[in-house]
Amino acid sequence: MTDTLTDRPRGRQVDPAEFAYADELAFLAAYDEGPRPPGWQLTPRAVVTFIAGSGGTAVELPTKARRKGLPSRLVIGQKFVGDRAVVERCVVTLAGERGLLLVGEPGTAKSMLSELLSAAVCGTSRLVVQGTAGTTEDQLRYGWNYALLLAHGPSPEALVPSPILAAMRNGAVARVEEITRCLPEVQDALVSILSDRSIAVPELSGTTDATVHAVPGFALIATANLRDRGVSEMSAALKRRFNFETVGPIPDLAAEIALVRRQATSALARSSSTFAVDDAVLEVLVTAFRDLRAGRSVEGWDVDRPSTVMSTAEAVAVAVSLGLAATYFPGDRDVLSLVPGHLLGVVRKDDPADGAKLLGYWDGAVRRRAEDGARLWRQLWELRDALTD
């Protein structure tokens, strides 16, 4: 693809997981020749390794599996930072062709986990429906090409399959993002799909295409934010057709810092920039997010929690902004001086009055750390006025 204004080749801002990690997926497909559920491209064990990583140890390809284009050894990077047991339970759920519902606070990588799972299981993560209040039942089942419909009447050629119907036909994994934002009557379309593993097309009655049956390998992953639980509550019938897995915040500070650094570095690489934010500044940033998210500092001091979820995804966004400032305005100002303003922007997202809670955090945890002699926290304390401008 080229840019029509400059005729220069253009790339993607973000590659789907199956393209971004194509080398690892090809390697793992050759590495583990164990039993695979019908339609799966990798074994369940290889899917877990792909998502949770190989622990920094190189995986060695068996001699009989070595082939041109594949390395003999490869370290599989960790992509989802969380409990490996959660990933294993998700994989087992999909192997049993049960619906999988990933729930948790916003920004806890539910969508990323669903994308990684589908890419590893069936080779594509793009069979996805984004749930909103405007999502219709047709987007979960099928629609029509109205030009063909008017010209020739109902026919298989005129039918436009939904991502779910396409997954059923091909034995793939379909995804429904933010399922609880869909209206209840739209959600209920999934009950029969997950029970009967088929979609009826009454308009094609009397033909072999009147019912589309799921082929082996079809599975469904949905995500739901706990903050949206009351928007469109799922029916008991639909809940019974899913295995629920809760995706929580990253429990370990060092692991969260490493993830924020990795994601920010990747985002800046797309603009040919390097992530030039000092590790100490990044630690201060992530620590502040964790304190405000938990309502308690690492030292055990109480912190007034803002309404906004201080998620890891938000921390990545701020880290990227700091990295861009360091790249495009080098030497203009200390990157640490930008932290209060960015934190204030995040905290005010749900309730502008929550700026007072951030100020309380400064007068509490930040001040106490400054008094204990921590250099960067003392500098942050001196930047308090940035929160009152």
C-alpha positions in Angstrom: 0.0 0.0 0.0 1.2 3.5 -0.8 0.4 7.0 0.4 -1.6 8.7 -2.3 0.0 12.1 -1.3 3.6 11.1 -1.3 3.7 7.7 -3.1 5.7 6.3 -0.2 5.0 2.8 1.2 2.8 2.8 4.3 2.8 0.2 7.1 0.3 -0.5 9.8 0.3 1.4 13.0 -0.5 -1.8 14.8 -0.2 -5.4 13.4 -2.7 -8.1 14.5 -1.0 -10.6 16.7 -0.9 -13.2 14.0 1.3 -10.9 11.9 3.3 -9.3 14.8 4.3 -12.7 16.1 4.2 -14.8 12.9 7.8 -16.2 13.5 7.0 -17.4 17.0 3.7 -19.0 15.9 5.4 -20.8 13.0 8.2 -22.0 15.4 5.8 -23.3 18.0 3.7 -25.1 15.4 6.8 -27.1 14.4 8.1 -27.4 18.0 5.2 -29.2 19.7 3.7 -32.0 17.7 1.5 -33.2 20.5 -2.3 -33.7 20.4 -4.3 -30.7 19.2 -8.0 -30.0 19.5 -9.8 -30.1 16.1 -9.0 -27.1 14.0 -6.2 -25.8 16.2 -3.0 -24.6 14.7 -1.0 -25.1 18.0 -1.2 -27.6 20.8 -2.8 -26.2 24.0 0.7 -26.3 25.7 2.2 -24.3 22.8 -0.6 -21.7 23.0 0.2 -21.2 26.7 3.9 -20.8 25.9 3.1 -18.4 23.2 1.1 -16.1 25.5 3.0 -16.6 28.8 6.5 -16.9 27.3 9.2 -19.5 27.8 10.6 -17.8 31.0 13.6 -16.4 29.3 14.8 -19.8 28.3 15.3 -20.7 24.6 13.0 -23.4 23.3 14.8 -25.9 21.1 13.3 -27.4 18.0 13.5 -31.2 17.8 15.8 -32.4 15.1 13.1 -34.0 13.1 11.0 -30.8 13.2 13.8 -28.6 11.8 13.2 -27.0 8.5 14.3 -24.2 6.3 13.3 -20.8 7.5 12.9 -21.7 11.2 15.6 -21.1 13.8 16.7 -24.2 15.8 16.2 -22.3 19.1 14.0 -19.4 20.1 13.1 -17.5 23.3 9.4 -16.9 23.4 8.6 -13.6 24.9 6.0 -13.0 27.5 3.1 -11.1 26.0 0.5 -11.3 28.8 1.7 -10.3 32.2 -0.4 -12.2 34.6 -1.0 -15.5 36.3 0.0 -18.4 34.0 -2.8 -20.5 35.5 -5.4 -18.0 34.1 -4.0 -18.5 30.6 -4.1 -22.3 31.1 -7.7 -22.2 32.2 -8.6 -20.0 29.2 -7.0 -22.5 26.8 -8.7 -25.5 28.4 -12.1 -23.7 28.1 -11.5 -23.1 24.4 -10.3 -26.7 23.9 -13.6 -27.8 25.3 -15.5 -25.5 22.9 -17.0 -23.6 25.8 -17.6 -19.8 25.6 -14.9 -17.8 27.4 -15.8 -14.5 29.1 -12.9 -12.4 30.3 -13.9 -9.9 32.9 -12.0 -7.2 34.8 -11.4 -3.5 35.3 -10.8 -1.4 32.1 -7.2 -1.5 31.0 -6.2 -4.9 32.3 -5.4 -6.4 28.9 -8.6 -8.5 28.4 -8.8 -7.6 24.7 -5.1 -8.3 24.2 -5.4 -11.7 25.8 -8.4 -12.5 23.7 -6.5 -11.5 20.6 -3.5 -13.6 21.5 -5.6 -16.6 22.2 -7.5 -16.4 18.9 -4.3 -15.8 16.9 -2.6 -18.8 18.5 -5.6 -21.1 18.3 -6.8 -20.5 14.7 -4.3 -18.1 13.1 -6.6 -15.0 13.0 -7.7 -12.5 15.6 -9.8 -10.4 13.2 -13.2 -12.2 13.5 -14.4 -9.6 16.0 -17.6 -7.7 16.9 -17.2 -4.5 18.9 -20.1 -4.3 21.3 -21.9 -1.0 21.7 -25.4 0.2 22.4 -25.8 0.4 18.6 -24.7 -3.2 17.9 -27.5 -5.1 16.1 -28.4 -8.7 16.0 -27.4 -8.8 12.3 -23.8 -8.0 13.4 -23.8 -11.2 15.5 -25.6 -13.3 12.9 -25.7 -12.2 9.3 -26.8 -9.4 6.9 -27.4 -9.0 3.2 -25.8 -7.4 0.2 -28.8 -5.4 -0.8 -27.8 -4.9 -4.4 -27.6 -8.7 -4.9 -30.7 -9.2 -2.8 -32.8 -6.8 -4.9 -31.4 -8.2 -8.1 -31.6 -11.9 -7.4 -33.5 -12.4 -4.2 -32.2 -14.3 -1.1 -29.2 -16.4 -2.1 -26.0 -17.6 -0.5 -24.1 -15.1 -2.6 -26.1 -12.2 -1.2 -25.7 -13.3 2.4 -23.0 -11.3 4.3 -21.7 -13.4 7.2 -21.0 -11.9 10.6 -17.6 -12.5 12.1 -19.3 -15.1 14.3 -20.9 -16.9 11.3 -17.6 -16.8 9.5 -15.9 -18.4 12.5 -18.5 -21.1 12.6 -18.0 -22.0 9.0 -14.2 -22.1 9.3 -13.8 -23.6 12.8 -12.2 -20.5 14.1 -12.4 -18.3 17.2 -14.7 -15.3 17.1 -14.5 -12.4 19.6 -17.1 -10.1 21.0 -15.6 -7.0 22.7 -17.6 -5.3 25.5 -20.5 -7.7 25.5 -22.3 -6.0 28.3 -22.5 -2.8 26.2 -24.8 -4.7 23.8 -28.5 -4.5 24.4 -30.0 -7.6 26.2 -32.0 -8.6 23.1 -28.8 -8.5 21.0 -26.9 -10.5 23.6 -29.6 -13.2 23.6 -28.8 -14.0 20.0 -25.7 -15.7 21.4 -27.7 -18.1 23.5 -28.8 -20.3 20.7 -25.5 -19.9 18.9 -23.6 -21.3 21.9 -26.2 -23.9 22.6 -27.1 -25.3 19.2 -23.8 -24.4 17.5 -25.8 -23.3 14.4 -27.4 -20.2 12.9 -30.7 -20.5 11.0 -31.2 -18.5 7.8 -35.0 -18.5 7.3 -34.7 -16.5 4.0 -32.9 -19.5 2.5 -35.5 -22.0 3.6 -35.7 -25.1 1.5 -32.0 -25.0 0.5 -28.9 -26.7 2.0 -27.8 -23.2 3.2 -30.8 -22.7 5.4 -28.8 -23.6 8.5 -25.1 -22.9 9.1 -23.6 -25.4 11.4 -20.4 -24.8 13.4 -17.5 -27.0 12.3 -15.0 -28.3 14.9 -12.7 -25.7 16.3 -15.4 -22.9 16.6 -15.2 -21.1 19.9 -16.3 -17.7 21.2 -14.4 -15.2 23.4 -16.1 -12.3 24.9 -14.9 -9.5 27.2 -16.7 -7.3 29.7 -15.6 -4.5 31.9 -16.6 -4.6 35.6 -17.4 -0.9 35.3 -20.0 -1.7 32.7 -21.6 -4.6 34.5 -24.8 -2.7 35.1 -25.1 -1.3 31.5 -26.8 -4.3 30.0 -26.7 -7.2 32.5 -26.2 -10.6 30.9 -29.1 -13.0 31.3 -28.6 -16.1 33.5 -29.1 -18.2 30.3 -26.2 -16.5 28.6 -24.0 -16.6 31.7 -24.4 -20.3 31.9 -22.9 -20.7 28.5 -19.6 -19.0 29.4 -16.7 -19.9 31.6 -15.8 -16.7 33.5 -12.1 -15.7 34.0 -11.2 -12.5 35.9 -8.2 -10.6 34.6 -6.8 -8.5 37.4 -4.2 -5.7 37.6 -0.5 -6.7 37.5 0.4 -7.6 41.1 4.1 -7.0 40.8 5.7 -3.5 40.5 8.7 -4.7 38.6 6.6 -6.6 36.1 4.3 -3.7 35.5 7.3 -1.3 35.0 8.8 -3.8 32.5 5.4 -4.0 30.6 5.0 -0.3 30.5 8.5 0.2 29.2 8.0 -2.6 26.6 4.7 -1.2 25.3 5.9 2.4 25.2 9.1 1.3 23.4 7.0 -0.5 20.8 4.7 2.4 20.3 7.5 4.9 19.8 9.3 2.5 17.5 6.4 3.0 15.0 7.5 6.6 14.7 11.1 5.7 14.4 11.7 7.1 17.9 13.5 5.5 20.9 12.0 5.4 24.4 14.4 7.8 26.2 12.7 8.0 29.6 14.9 7.3 32.6 14.0 4.1 34.4 13.8 6.0 37.7 11.2 8.3 36.2 9.2 5.3 34.8 9.3 3.7 38.3 7.9 6.9 39.9 5.1 7.0 37.3 4.1 3.4 37.6 4.3 3.6 41.4 1.9 6.6 41.4 -0.5 4.7 39.2 -0.4 1.7 41.5 -0.9 3.8 44.7 -3.9 5.6 43.2 -5.4 2.4 41.8 -5.2 0.4 45.0 -6.1 3.2 47.4 -3.0 2.5 49.4 0.7 3.2 48.9 3.3 0.6 48.9 4.3 1.8 52.4 0.7 1.2 53.6 -0.4 4.8 53.7 -4.1 5.4 52.8 -4.7 7.1 49.4 -8.0 8.6 48.2 -8.8 6.6 45.1 -10.1 8.6 42.0 -13.1 7.5 40.1 -11.0 6.8 37.0 -9.4 3.4 36.8 -5.7 4.0 36.9 -5.0 1.1 34.6 -1.7 -0.1 33.2 -3.0 0.9 29.7 -3.3 4.5 31.0 0.2 4.3 32.4 1.5 3.1 29.0 -0.3 6.1 27.3 1.4 8.5 29.7 4.8 6.8 29.3 4.4 7.2 25.5 3.6 10.9 25.9 6.7 11.4 28.1 8.8 9.5 25.5 7.5 11.7 22.6 8.2 14.8 24.6 11.8 13.6 25.2 12.1 12.8 21.5 10.6 15.9 19.9 11.5 18.5 22.5 14.9 17.4 23.7 16.4 19.5 26.5 13.4 21.8 26.7 12.5 20.6 30.2 13.0 17.7 32.6 10.7 14.8 31.6 9.8 14.4 35.3 8.2 17.8 35.3 5.6 16.6 32.8 4.4 13.8 35.1 2.0 15.9 37.3 0.2 17.3 34.3 -0.3 14.0 32.7 -1.5 12.4 35.9 -4.0 15.2 36.4 -5.4 14.6 32.9 -5.9 10.9 33.7 -7.4 11.4 37.1 -10.0 14.0 35.8 -11.3 11.7 33.0 -14.4 10.5 34.9 -14.8 13.3 37.4 -13.0 16.7 37.1 -13.4 17.1 40.8 -11.0 14.2 41.4 -8.2 16.6 40.8 -8.5 17.3 44.5 -7.8 13.6 45.2 -4.6 13.8 43.3 -3.6 16.9 45.2 -4.3 14.9 48.4 -2.0 12.2 47.1 0.7 14.8 46.7 0.2 16.2 50.2 0.3 12.7 51.6 2.4 10.0 49.9 4.5 12.2 47.7 5.3 14.6 50.6 6.2 11.8 53.0 8.5 10.2 50.4 10.1 13.5 49.8 10.7 14.0 53.5 12.3 10.5 53.6 14.9 11.8 51.2 13.9 10.2 47.9 15.4 12.5 45.3 12.8 12.1 42.5 9.9 12.2 45.0 11.3 15.4 46.4 11.4 16.9 42.9 7.8 15.8 42.4 6.8 17.4 45.7 8.3 20.7 44.4 6.1 20.4 41.3 2.9 20.5 43.5 1.9 23.9 42.1 1.4 22.3 38.6 -1.7 20.6 40.1 -3.3 23.9 41.2 -2.8 26.0 38.1 
